[in-house]
Amino acid sequence: YRFQKKHHIGIDCSGLTYHLLNYWYKLHTGKSVKTKIIGTQGKFGPRRVNVHMLTDPRNSIKINNSSDIKTADLIVLDGQKHVLFIIEKTKDKIYYVHSSQKTQKTGVHYGTITIINPGKSLNHQQFSDLTKTNITYQNLFKSTQGDGIYRLISLQSIPHT
């Protein structure tokens, strides 16, 4: 990890999310998402994006119900310090990808959220990820600190599956 950081190798959660959002946006519009993210002070790309920028009201809307989750939505947790990219939602599971050094499985990897309490917030659901100290991800979900489900405004008009 230190070698990667020193030599600028690897990717953090917001950089991964930027690349995935850009891919999704290009797939549906043929254009890059880079000019759609406000707050980069004219500097574009994954190195200029962070969780707070992605969830800024100028860029995203908050989704209040987990049943409304769609591909390319974001789940922010750990007091707005971490972001997960939603790949797919089925009736009782949310599939996501993220990059983390805090989890037992480090780097870029997949995870799931099993909906065990429909109608309740994500901290009442079952996340597959555990931190290195065996804390479940649902315990990192802090809705009082801005954690939640977000959708990029520029993706709202794109049909999600």
TAGISUL-V503161 format. One record per residue. N is the residue number from 1. RES is the residue in one letter. BURIAL is + if it has 16 or more other ideal C-beta (glycine too) atoms within 10 Angstrom, else -. Layout:
[[N;RES;BURIAL] [N;RES;BURIAL]]
//
This chain:
[[1;Y;-] [2;R;-] [3;F;-] [4;Q;-] [5;K;-] [6;K;-] [7;H;-] [8;H;-] [9;I;-] [10;G;+] [11;I;-] [12;D;+] [13;C;+] [14;S;+] [15;G;+] [16;L;+] [17;T;+] [18;Y;+] [19;H;+] [20;L;+] [21;L;+] [22;N;+] [23;Y;-] [24;W;+] [25;Y;+] [26;K;-] [27;L;-] [28;H;-] [29;T;-] [30;G;-] [31;K;-] [32;S;-] [33;V;+] [34;K;+] [35;T;-] [36;K;+] [37;I;+] [38;I;-] [39;G;-] [40;T;-] [41;Q;-] [42;G;-] [43;K;-] [44;F;-] [45;G;-] [46;P;+] [47;R;-] [48;R;+] [49;V;+] [50;N;+] [51;V;+] [52;H;-] [53;M;+] [54;L;+] [55;T;+] [56;D;-] [57;P;-] [58;R;-] [59;N;+] [60;S;+] [61;I;-] [62;K;-] [63;I;+] [64;N;-] [65;N;-] [66;S;+] [67;S;-] [68;D;-] [69;I;+] [70;K;+] [71;T;+] [72;A;+] [73;D;+] [74;L;+] [75;I;+] [76;V;+] [77;L;+] [78;D;+] [79;G;-] [80;Q;+] [81;K;+] [82;H;+] [83;V;+] [84;L;+] [85;F;+] [86;I;+] [87;I;+] [88;E;-] [89;K;+] [90;T;-] [91;K;-] [92;D;-] [93;K;-] [94;I;+] [95;Y;+] [96;Y;+] [97;V;+] [98;H;+] [99;S;+] [100;S;+] [101;Q;-] [102;K;+] [103;T;+] [104;Q;-] [105;K;-] [106;T;-] [107;G;-] [108;V;-] [109;H;-] [110;Y;-] [111;G;+] [112;T;+] [113;I;+] [114;T;-] [115;I;+] [116;I;-] [117;N;-] [118;P;-] [119;G;-] [120;K;-] [121;S;+] [122;L;+] [123;N;+] [124;H;-] [125;Q;+] [126;Q;-] [127;F;+] [128;S;+] [129;D;+] [130;L;+] [131;T;-] [132;K;-] [133;T;-] [134;N;-] [135;I;-] [136;T;-] [137;Y;+] [138;Q;+] [139;N;-] [140;L;+] [141;F;+] [142;K;+] [143;S;-] [144;T;-] [145;Q;-] [146;G;-] [147;D;+] [148;G;+] [149;I;+] [150;Y;+] [151;R;+] [152;L;+] [153;I;-] [154;S;+] [155;L;+] [156;Q;-] [157;S;-] [158;I;-] [159;P;-] [160;H;+] [161;T;-]]
//
